[in-house]
């Protein structure tokens, strides 16, 4: 008998089919639920659309693999849908990203903060019961609502033929006010929530379903651990990301080495963005005071999967380079958005979870998606991440771009009939005298591709080379200006500050600047200049002092 796993994620729905021996037979991924319009702080998805997409995916796989006999589900946690007594949908999916619970009320406090104070449970906006409290206060709970549940639990209920959702503890805990085995009814009443809308909670996995054995949804972290751990008692999982969890599979907690005397008081699920004070980190994401310990992820004080992945990539690279005794990788603000992200984390006090936005980058004209390989592949090669073959390809690409730009810059063209006809077809001003191909490309209505009929000597080039030629010629003036800015930036970044510098010995530094520099320990003058509370005058004093000590 084959087995099918179904994951209802935030952006996609994924499925995997395995045979009885655990061998992977097939994977499929389709788009998830479309966003539903609402207030700016709401994050809703089309629950019926998610259901339809998931069922279509499931039906197709059942036809392709008729031996499928078991279906297990997982999916995004925290969010809720409302269902009636017949198990029918009454609402969109209010996702884990919903910020309704974070909006300040008349007293200046959010719903999440008020519930936390009333119940003693740490709650955040996006938790299902916080969302429920918001709807209750606003009078927007759908008429006829009989229960709330996650979207994965809703689908499991429908597939099994049940009319009421039944949640595993892992999914129920993500809604909030959960005491380990069930919802804390006393806390629910203190919160003033409609207790009758709470779903059933059970550790019994199988829901039924006739020919197909349908199993209740597991939390995404728990599902991945169960699949990866394969029931091993000696393989705990530590996951530090959006949610921080410690997981192990065992019938008795004390059978795990190191936990012989453990006593679990309450199962918990936590979202924490500031486990680590990022000012403790170097630009390599190594702790300043603990050599060899690197930290990457949202617990550094950032928010967002991309931000977490970016930090994890750099921390992992540098951990490997440290083991190998090689120079560590630092991406600066002019080289990558990752550089902007990490530099902001280690030089700025962030009182809210940090989200990387393009507006935070000073050199975003250079930090384009189309030139990422040109910017970063050499660094990847130096770090041992890029093969010699790929490295040679990027060198060839660079040379092709340089050569072609030079050619079109120096290729003259006259004001003949063929040229004028082409210009007229693009509503471009006719030529009064000769010009270069590059000058034509710079016209807004024209491009490298558009003038191809006039370029008789054009070599055959890959599309990505052509793209870079077009962009670099068209925006040449702006790019040159930004490159000059980067040059000045690099000069300051190149002026290194000794890691053991005693700022008390730097005369004329203001007290605030001395305190900030001592706390942040910047590695360069450039980094020091970006610290709040360090003025240009302080930087001048520091430069003079460093020059005098050489």
C-alpha positions in Angstrom: 0.0 0.0 0.0 1.3 3.4 -1.0 1.1 6.5 1.3 0.4 10.1 0.4 1.5 13.2 2.4 -0.3 16.5 1.8 1.1 19.8 3.0 -1.2 22.9 2.9 1.4 25.6 3.1 1.0 29.4 3.1 2.0 29.9 -0.6 1.9 26.4 -2.1 0.2 23.0 -1.6 2.6 20.1 -1.9 2.1 16.3 -2.0 4.5 13.3 -1.8 3.8 9.7 -2.5 5.8 6.9 -0.9 5.6 3.2 -1.3 5.3 0.7 1.6 9.1 0.7 2.1 9.3 4.5 2.4 10.8 5.1 -1.1 9.7 8.4 -2.7 7.6 7.8 -5.8 6.4 11.3 -6.7 6.2 14.9 -5.6 3.8 17.6 -6.8 3.4 21.2 -5.9 0.6 23.6 -6.9 -0.2 27.2 -5.9 -2.0 27.7 -2.6 -4.9 29.9 -1.7 -5.3 33.4 -3.2 -5.3 36.4 -0.9 -8.7 37.8 0.1 -9.1 41.6 0.3 -9.8 43.1 3.6 -8.3 45.6 6.0 -4.6 46.5 5.5 -3.6 44.5 8.6 -5.7 41.4 7.7 -4.1 38.4 6.0 -6.8 36.2 4.6 -6.8 33.4 2.0 -9.5 31.8 -0.1 -10.2 28.7 1.9 -12.5 27.2 -0.8 -9.7 27.7 -3.3 -7.3 25.9 -1.1 -9.7 23.0 -0.7 -10.4 22.8 -4.4 -6.6 22.9 -5.3 -5.8 20.3 -2.7 -8.6 18.0 -3.8 -7.7 18.3 -7.5 -4.1 17.5 -6.6 -5.2 14.5 -4.5 -7.6 13.2 -7.2 -4.8 13.3 -9.8 -2.4 11.4 -7.7 -5.0 8.8 -6.7 -5.5 8.1 -10.5 -1.8 8.0 -11.1 -1.1 5.8 -8.0 -4.2 3.6 -7.3 -2.5 1.8 -4.5 -2.6 4.8 -2.2 -4.3 3.7 0.9 -3.2 6.3 3.6 -3.3 10.1 3.6 -1.5 12.2 6.2 -1.8 15.9 6.3 0.1 18.9 7.7 0.0 22.6 6.9 0.3 26.1 8.1 -0.4 26.5 11.8 -2.1 29.1 14.0 -4.6 30.3 11.4 -8.3 29.4 11.6 -11.4 28.8 9.5 -15.0 28.7 10.8 -17.2 25.7 10.1 -20.9 25.0 10.8 -22.5 22.0 12.4 -22.4 20.1 9.1 -18.7 20.8 8.7 -19.2 23.3 5.9 -16.9 26.3 5.5 -18.3 29.7 6.7 -15.2 31.9 6.3 -12.0 32.5 4.5 -8.8 31.3 6.1 -7.5 33.8 8.6 -3.8 33.0 8.4 -1.0 33.0 10.9 0.2 36.3 9.4 -3.0 38.1 10.3 -2.2 41.3 12.3 -5.7 42.1 13.5 -4.7 41.0 17.0 -1.8 43.5 17.0 -3.9 46.6 16.4 -4.0 48.9 19.4 -7.4 49.4 21.1 -8.8 52.4 22.9 -6.5 51.7 25.8 -3.5 51.5 23.5 -3.1 47.7 24.1 -3.6 45.1 21.4 -5.9 42.1 21.7 -3.0 39.8 22.0 -1.5 41.8 24.8 -4.8 42.0 26.7 -5.3 38.2 26.4 -1.8 37.5 27.5 -2.3 39.7 30.6 -5.7 38.0 31.4 -4.5 34.4 30.9 -0.8 34.3 31.7 -0.2 32.6 28.3 2.2 34.3 25.9 0.0 35.1 22.8 0.7 36.8 19.5 -1.3 38.2 16.7 -2.1 35.3 14.3 -2.8 32.8 17.0 -6.2 31.3 16.2 -7.8 32.2 19.5 -6.5 35.7 19.3 -8.1 36.0 15.9 -11.3 34.6 17.4 -11.2 37.2 20.2 -10.9 39.9 17.6 -13.9 38.6 15.7 -16.0 38.3 18.8 -15.2 41.9 19.9 -16.1 43.1 16.4 -19.2 41.0 16.1 -17.9 39.3 12.9 -18.0 35.6 13.9 -20.1 34.0 11.1 -23.7 33.1 11.9 -24.1 29.4 12.5 -20.4 28.9 13.4 -20.0 25.6 15.3 -16.2 25.3 15.5 -12.8 26.8 14.5 -9.9 24.8 13.2 -6.8 25.0 11.0 -7.2 24.7 7.2 -5.4 21.3 7.3 -7.8 20.0 10.0 -10.7 21.2 7.9 -9.5 19.2 4.9 -8.8 16.2 7.0 -12.4 16.4 8.4 -13.9 16.6 4.9 -11.8 13.8 3.5 -12.8 11.5 6.4 -16.5 12.3 6.1 -16.7 13.8 9.5 -18.8 16.9 10.3 -16.7 18.2 13.2 -13.0 18.8 13.3 -10.7 16.8 15.6 -7.2 18.2 16.2 -4.0 16.6 17.3 -2.3 18.3 20.3 0.3 19.8 17.9 -2.2 21.7 15.8 -4.4 22.6 18.8 -1.4 24.1 20.6 -0.8 26.5 17.7 -4.2 28.2 18.4 -3.1 29.2 21.9 -4.3 28.7 25.5 -3.3 25.0 25.3 -2.1 23.2 28.4 -0.5 20.1 26.9 -3.4 17.8 26.4 -6.4 20.1 25.8 -7.3 23.8 25.7 -7.1 25.4 29.1 -10.8 25.9 29.7 -10.2 28.2 32.7 -7.9 30.4 30.6 -10.5 30.4 27.8 -13.2 31.6 30.2 -10.8 34.3 31.6 -10.3 35.4 28.1 -14.0 35.6 27.5 -13.9 33.4 24.4 -16.9 31.3 23.2 -15.9 28.0 24.6 -18.4 26.1 22.4 -16.3 26.9 19.3 -13.3 25.1 20.5 -12.6 21.9 18.4 -12.2 18.4 19.9 -8.6 17.5 20.7 -7.3 13.9 20.6 -4.1 12.0 20.3 -6.0 9.4 18.2 -4.5 9.9 14.8 -6.8 8.1 12.4 -10.1 9.8 11.5 -11.6 7.2 9.1 -12.5 7.7 5.5 -13.6 4.4 4.0 -11.1 3.0 1.4 -8.6 5.7 2.3 -7.3 5.9 5.8 -7.3 9.6 6.7 -5.1 10.8 9.5 -5.5 14.0 11.5 -3.2 16.8 10.6 0.1 17.3 12.4 2.0 20.6 12.9 4.5 21.2 10.2 7.5 20.9 12.5 6.1 17.7 14.1 5.4 16.2 10.7 8.8 16.9 9.4 10.4 15.5 12.5 8.3 12.3 12.4 9.3 11.8 8.8 12.9 12.5 9.3 13.4 10.8 12.7 11.6 7.5 11.7 10.8 6.9 15.3 14.4 7.0 16.5 14.7 7.6 20.2 18.2 9.1 20.0 17.5 11.8 17.4 16.0 14.9 18.9 15.3 17.9 16.6 16.1 21.5 17.6 14.3 23.9 15.2 15.0 27.6 15.6 13.2 29.6 13.0 9.8 31.3 13.0 8.9 28.9 15.8 11.5 27.5 18.1 10.9 23.9 19.1 12.6 21.0 20.7 11.2 17.7 19.5 11.9 14.1 20.3 10.0 10.8 19.6 9.6 8.6 22.6 7.0 6.9 24.8 8.9 7.9 27.9 10.7 11.3 28.0 13.3 9.9 30.3 14.6 7.4 27.7 16.3 10.2 25.8 20.0 10.5 26.9 20.5 13.6 28.9 16.8 13.9 29.8 16.8 11.1 32.5 15.4 13.5 35.1 13.2 15.7 32.9 9.7 16.6 33.9 7.6 18.2 31.2 5.2 20.6 32.9 3.5 22.0 29.7 4.0 21.5 26.0 4.6 24.7 24.3 5.0 26.4 21.0 6.7 29.7 20.8 7.4 32.4 18.3 10.4 34.5 19.3 12.3 37.0 17.2 14.9 38.2 19.7 16.4 35.2 21.5 19.7 36.6 20.5 20.8 40.2 20.9 22.2 40.7 17.4 24.7 43.2 18.7 26.6 40.2 20.1 27.4 39.1 16.6 30.1 39.9 14.1 29.4 40.6 10.5 30.2 36.9 9.9 27.3 36.0 12.3 29.9 34.5 14.7 29.4 35.5 18.3 31.9 38.0 19.4 32.7 36.3 22.7 32.3 32.7 21.7 34.6 31.6 18.9 33.2 29.1 16.5 29.6 29.7 17.4 27.5 31.1 14.6 23.9 32.2 14.7 21.5 32.5 11.7 17.7 32.8 11.6 14.8 34.8 12.8 15.9 34.5 16.4 18.7 37.0 15.6 15.9 39.7 15.6 14.7 39.5 12.1 11.3 38.5 10.6 10.6 36.6 7.4 11.6 33.3 5.9 13.9 34.9 3.3 15.7 36.8 6.0 16.1 33.6 8.1 17.4 31.6 5.1 19.9 34.4 4.1 21.4 34.4 7.6 21.4 30.7 7.8 23.3 30.5 4.5 26.0 33.0 5.7 26.3 31.5 9.1 26.6 28.0 7.6 29.3 29.1 5.1 31.3 30.8 7.7 31.1 27.9 10.2 32.5 25.7 7.5 35.2 28.2 6.6 36.1 28.5 10.2 36.6 24.7 10.5 38.7 24.7 7.4 40.8 27.6 8.7 39.9 29.8 5.7 39.0 33.5 5.5 35.4 34.1 6.3 32.8 35.5 4.0 31.4 39.0 4.6 29.0 40.6 2.1 28.9 44.4 2.4 26.1 46.8 1.7 27.2 47.4 -1.9 27.3 43.7 -2.8 24.1 42.1 -1.7 20.8 42.6 0.2 22.2 40.0 2.6 25.0 42.4 3.4 22.4 45.2 4.1 20.4 42.8 6.3 23.3 41.6 8.4 25.0 45.0 8.7 21.7 46.5 10.0 21.3 43.7 12.5 24.8 44.0 13.9 25.0 47.9 13.9 21.5 49.0 14.8 19.2 48.5 17.8 16.1 47.0 16.4 13.2 47.2 18.8 10.9 45.4 16.4 11.5 42.3 14.3 13.7 43.4 11.4 12.3 42.9 7.8 14.6 43.4 4.8 13.1 46.0 2.4 14.7 47.3 -0.7 14.4 50.9 0.6 17.0 50.0 3.3 19.7 49.6 0.7 21.7 52.6 -0.5 22.9 51.0 -3.7 19.8 49.2 -4.9 20.5 50.3 -8.5 23.4 47.9 -8.4 21.7 45.2 -6.3 19.5 43.9 -9.1 18.1 40.4 -9.6 19.5 40.3 -13.1 23.1 40.8 -12.1 23.2 38.6 -9.0 25.5 36.1 -10.6 27.9 38.8 -11.7 28.0 40.2 -8.2 28.3 37.1 -6.1 29.4 34.1 -8.0 33.1 34.9 -7.7 32.6 35.1 -3.9 30.8 31.8 -4.0 33.8 30.3 -5.9 36.3 31.7 -3.3 34.2 30.1 -0.5 34.2 26.8 -2.3 30.5 26.8 -3.2 30.9 27.2 -7.0 32.5 24.7 -9.3 35.5 25.6 -11.6 33.2 25.2 -14.6 30.6 27.6 -13.3 33.3 30.1 -12.3 34.8 30.0 -15.8 31.3 30.6 -17.2 30.9 33.8 -15.2 34.3 35.0 -16.3 33.3 34.4 -19.9 30.0 36.2 -19.4 31.8 39.2 -17.9 34.2 39.4 -20.9 31.4 39.0 -23.4 29.4 41.9 -21.8 32.5 44.1 -21.7 33.5 43.4 -25.3 30.0 43.9 -26.6 29.4 47.2 -24.8 32.7 48.5 -26.2 31.7 47.4 -29.7 28.3 49.2 -29.7 29.8 52.2 -28.1 32.3 52.5 -31.0 30.0 51.4 -33.9 28.8 54.4 -35.8 25.6 54.5 -37.8 24.4 57.0 -40.4 21.0 58.7 -40.9 20.1 56.5 -43.9 16.6 55.4 -44.9 16.8 52.0 -43.2 17.7 53.7 -39.9 15.0 56.4 -40.2 12.3 53.8 -41.1 13.1 51.7 -38.0 13.1 54.8 -35.7 9.8 55.8 -37.2 8.3 52.4 -36.4 9.2 52.9 -32.7 8.0 56.6 -32.7 11.6 57.6 -32.1 13.0 61.0 -33.2 14.7 60.7 -36.6 18.4 61.2 -36.9 19.8 64.5 -38.3 23.4 63.2 -38.3 25.3 60.0 -37.6 25.5 58.5 -34.1 26.5 55.3 -32.3 24.5 52.2 -31.7 24.9 52.8 -27.9 23.2 56.2 -28.2 20.2 54.6 -29.9 20.0 52.0 -27.2 19.9 54.8 -24.6 16.6 56.1 -26.0 13.7 55.1 -23.8 11.6 53.7 -26.6 14.5 51.6 -28.0 16.6 48.7 -26.8 19.5 46.4 -27.7 17.0 44.0 -29.2 15.1 46.7 -31.0 18.1 47.9 -33.1 19.2 44.4 -34.1 18.2 45.0 -37.8 20.6 47.9 -38.0 23.5 46.0 -36.3 24.9 44.0 -39.2 28.1 42.9 -37.3 26.3 41.7 -34.1 27.7 38.5 -32.7 25.5 35.7 -31.4 25.3 36.1 -27.7 23.3 34.4 -24.9 20.1 36.2 -23.8 21.5 37.0 -20.4 24.6 38.7 -21.9 22.3 40.7 -24.2 20.2 41.7 -21.2 23.2 43.1 -19.3 24.5 44.9 -22.4 21.1 46.6 -22.7 20.8 47.6 -19.0 24.4 48.8 -18.7 24.2 51.0 -21.7 20.7 52.4 -21.0 21.5 53.3 -17.4 25.2 53.9 -17.8 25.2 57.4 -16.2 23.2 56.3 -13.1 25.3 53.2 -12.7 28.6 55.2 -12.9 27.3 57.6 -10.3 26.4 54.8 -7.9 29.8 53.1 -8.5 31.5 56.3 -7.4 29.4 56.3 -4.3 30.4 52.7 -3.7 34.1 53.6 -4.2 33.8 56.1 -1.3 31.9 53.6 0.8 34.7 51.0 0.2 37.4 53.4 1.3 35.7 53.7 4.7 35.1 50.0 4.9 38.7 49.3 4.2 39.8 51.4 7.2 39.8 48.6 9.8 39.4 49.1 13.5 41.4 46.8 15.8 39.1 44.4 17.6 40.8 45.2 20.9 40.8 49.0 20.6 40.4 50.7 24.0 38.0 53.5 23.2 38.7 55.1 26.6 42.1 56.1 25.2 40.6 57.9 22.2 40.5 61.5 23.4 37.8 63.9 22.4 35.2 61.2 21.7 31.8 62.1 23.1 30.6 59.8 26.0 27.7 58.5 24.0 29.9 57.7 21.0 32.5 55.9 23.3 29.7 53.9 24.9 28.2 52.9 21.5 31.5 52.0 20.0 32.4 49.9 23.0 29.1 48.1 22.9 29.0 47.5 19.1 32.7 46.9 18.5 32.6 47.8 14.7 35.2 46.2 12.5 35.7 49.3 10.2 35.3 53.0 10.1 32.4 52.6 7.6 30.5 50.3 10.0 31.2 52.7 12.9 29.7 55.6 10.9 26.4 53.7 10.6 26.0 53.3 14.4 23.3 55.6 15.8 24.8 58.0 18.3 28.2 58.2 16.5 28.5 61.5 14.8 30.7 62.5 11.8 32.9 64.5 14.3 33.4 61.3 16.3 34.4 59.5 13.1 37.0 62.2 12.4 38.4 61.9 15.9 38.6 58.1 15.5 40.4 58.4 12.1 43.0 60.8 13.6 43.6 58.5 16.5 44.0 55.4 14.3 46.4 57.3 12.0 48.5 58.4 15.0 48.8 54.8 16.3 50.2 53.3 13.1 
